[in-house]
């Protein structure tokens, strides 16, 4: 998992490392969505495993960032607790249990985790695993807004911390 081990040794991850990881993996998640889900017109149950590796890394980096930031900058603690729960239980599971095993889609047993994922991001709760990628685009846009919020918070905090002057 992100920030835990590198070549068998624990790694120290600062907020800039986590920030870069969050942005890089989010960009890769969106690229997977565009390349795999939209072009092939996949169902959500087929799409999420395609995105799961980079999505899990993005969310893990967001959790790491949250833990590194001072409390007054953090923001919505309800979102943080949902983020930790969904990242650990659902998204990593979608990667290890579905994508790594070469399965085509999420099983219906993942419906509960999927609903928790939707709720955390405040995506429409009417989405179903059998909906198409066009319908899922709304949720991807909502996730994009969450990543943007993080990005703005991080920029403001890091610029202040390092006394960066922007013109």
C-alpha distance (Angstrom), angle and dihedral (degrees) to the residues before:
residue distance angle dihedral
X1 . . .
X2 3.78 . .
X3 3.80 114.1 .
X4 3.79 96.4 1.5
X5 3.80 107.6 94.7
X6 3.76 138.9 7.1
X7 3.76 118.2 -179.5
X8 3.81 89.9 -19.3
X9 3.81 95.7 -51.2
X10 3.81 128.5 101.8
X11 3.78 112.5 -106.9
X12 3.75 130.5 -143.2
X13 3.77 112.0 -132.4
X14 3.77 121.5 -167.5
X15 3.79 126.3 -161.7
X16 3.81 93.1 -95.1
X17 3.83 91.7 54.7
X18 3.79 90.2 48.7
X19 3.81 91.2 46.0
X20 3.80 92.9 52.4
X21 3.81 91.3 45.8
X22 3.80 90.9 50.0
X23 3.81 93.1 51.7
X24 3.81 96.9 41.9
X25 3.78 94.1 49.1
X26 3.78 93.2 43.3
X27 3.80 89.1 53.6
X28 3.81 88.8 50.3
X29 3.82 90.5 48.7
X30 3.79 91.0 53.5
X31 3.81 90.5 45.6
X32 3.83 89.6 52.8
X33 3.80 89.8 48.5
X34 3.80 92.0 51.5
X35 3.80 96.1 41.4
X36 3.78 101.0 38.2
X37 3.79 108.2 21.8
X38 3.79 105.5 34.1
X39 3.79 99.9 35.4
X40 3.79 93.4 45.5
X41 3.83 93.1 38.0
X42 3.81 92.4 -130.0
X43 3.77 126.4 -177.2
X44 3.81 116.9 -110.8
X45 3.82 88.9 -107.5
X46 3.80 88.0 58.5
X47 3.79 95.7 39.2
X48 3.82 101.4 53.5
X49 3.81 94.9 59.8
X50 3.82 88.6 51.5
X51 3.80 89.9 54.9
X52 3.81 97.0 34.4
X53 3.81 101.5 96.0
X54 3.80 95.4 52.5
X55 3.79 93.1 34.4
X56 3.82 90.7 53.7
X57 3.80 90.6 49.4
X58 3.82 90.7 49.0
X59 3.79 92.6 50.9
X60 3.83 92.9 44.0
X61 3.81 89.1 52.7
X62 3.81 89.8 49.1
X63 3.81 89.5 53.2
X64 3.81 90.2 48.3
X65 3.80 91.1 49.4
X66 3.78 90.6 49.5
X67 3.79 90.4 53.8
X68 3.82 91.8 50.1
X69 3.81 98.1 48.5
X70 3.80 122.6 87.0
X71 3.80 112.3 -100.7
X72 3.81 96.1 -112.4
X73 3.82 90.9 59.4
X74 3.77 96.2 45.1
X75 3.80 100.6 85.5
X76 3.78 123.1 -172.6
X77 3.83 110.5 33.8
X78 3.81 90.9 -176.4
X79 3.80 89.3 62.9
X80 3.82 90.5 47.3
X81 3.81 94.2 55.2
X82 3.81 90.3 47.4
X83 3.79 90.1 47.4
X84 3.81 93.1 53.7
X85 3.80 93.1 46.4
X86 3.80 96.6 45.8
X87 3.81 94.2 43.1
X88 3.79 93.9 52.0
X89 3.78 100.3 38.2
X90 3.77 106.4 29.8
X91 3.78 117.2 19.9
X92 3.83 98.2 41.2
X93 3.81 86.7 45.3
X94 3.80 91.3 53.0
X95 3.77 88.1 55.3
X96 3.81 99.0 43.5
X97 3.79 99.0 35.2
X98 3.79 100.6 37.7
X99 3.78 115.5 17.9
X100 3.81 98.2 36.8
X101 3.79 90.6 48.2
X102 3.79 90.8 52.2
X103 3.79 95.5 -117.8
X104 3.79 117.0 157.2
X105 3.78 99.6 -133.8
X106 3.78 147.4 -2.4
X107 3.78 112.8 -76.9
X108 3.81 118.7 -119.5
X109 3.81 87.4 -109.5
X110 3.83 85.9 75.2
X111 3.80 91.7 65.3
X112 3.83 92.4 103.0
X113 3.81 93.1 50.8
X114 3.80 90.0 45.5
X115 3.81 91.5 53.1
X116 3.84 90.5 48.8
X117 3.81 88.7 50.6
X118 3.83 91.1 51.5
X119 3.80 92.0 46.3
X120 3.80 93.5 50.2
X121 3.80 92.4 54.7
X122 3.82 92.5 37.7
X123 3.80 90.3 -120.6
X124 3.80 117.6 161.9
X125 3.80 106.9 -73.7
X126 3.79 88.6 -145.5
X127 3.81 90.4 76.4
X128 3.78 113.9 111.3
X129 3.78 132.2 -166.0
X130 3.81 88.4 -112.5
X131 3.83 94.2 56.3
X132 3.79 119.0 107.4
X133 3.80 129.2 -108.0
X134 3.80 92.6 -102.5
X135 3.80 89.1 62.5
X136 3.83 90.1 46.0
X137 3.82 90.6 55.2
X138 3.82 88.6 83.2
X139 3.79 90.5 59.7
X140 3.81 92.5 45.4
X141 3.82 88.3 53.9
X142 3.81 90.5 51.2
X143 3.81 90.3 49.9
X144 3.81 88.4 49.2
X145 3.80 89.2 56.3
X146 3.83 90.9 52.1
X147 3.80 90.8 51.5
X148 3.83 89.5 48.2
X149 3.82 90.7 52.5
X150 3.79 89.8 51.9
X151 3.77 90.8 47.1
X152 3.81 92.2 52.7
X153 3.82 92.4 46.4
X154 3.76 91.6 49.1
X155 3.78 94.1 47.2
X156 3.80 91.7 50.6
X157 3.80 93.2 46.5
X158 3.80 96.7 44.3
X159 3.81 93.0 43.7
X160 3.82 88.9 51.8
X161 3.82 93.8 43.3
X162 3.80 93.0 50.5
X163 3.82 94.2 34.5
X164 3.79 92.4 -122.1
X165 3.78 113.1 177.8
X166 3.81 115.9 -147.2
X167 3.76 123.8 -166.2
